[in-house]
């Protein structure tokens, strides 16, 4: 991948070998094909996007990105890559270019997976603040919901303060619109990853806000210790759908 120029190059020129360039057509095809293979070859209920984004605002500035961006812009970028941050017109076009690279994969998987299996559910783990994240990491998940590309969305609300969790989820309801919102509860990220009471409290918050599901990050030894306690109370009643998020 490095040899073929398919990995990311940071703003400072550093090569980031662990991330593929989102604008490279072969990388887009690879991801789409991989997810469609799961739907076509295996009896699964759906496919789930994770890390469907840029790492941050410092990527990708590889030669391929520059060529593809300039082709989209219709002219060369005089000061590369500085103009993507300091030139207002170039900056807005650059942010739209980044979003479009991620959007392409989500849209194609959504349409083609459903064509292959009409019952397939498409979901995504996303950052919590859509208006900011659509620019900072190219993850325009509010638009994905609006377009109906997702069947449910799972913002990663990994905070152990219940007030913050409630505020996040309340705000995200508007972003998700008609798409089901199953907030991510960050058990393993808390100071006390064995806090069954807090987990139960945050599950109750999702219900108080009218949501029909939640996810728990992540399915590890902590979760194995906590989940049996939930079955004695908050998840004992029938009729509530829950999803455990295995990593």
Secondary structure, 3 states (H helix, E strand, C coil): CCCCCCEEECCCCCEEEEEECCCCHHHHHHHHHHHHHHHHHCCCCEEEECCCCCCCCCCCCCHHHHHHHHHHHCCCCCCCCCHHHHCHHHHHHHHHHHHHHHHHHHHHHHHHHHHHCCCCEEEEEECCCHHHHHHHCCCCHHHHHHHCCCCEEEEEECCCCHHHHHHHHHHHHHHHCCCEECCEECHHHCCCCCCHHHHHHHHHHHHHCCCCCCEECCCCHHHHHHHHHHCCCCCCCCCCCCEECCC
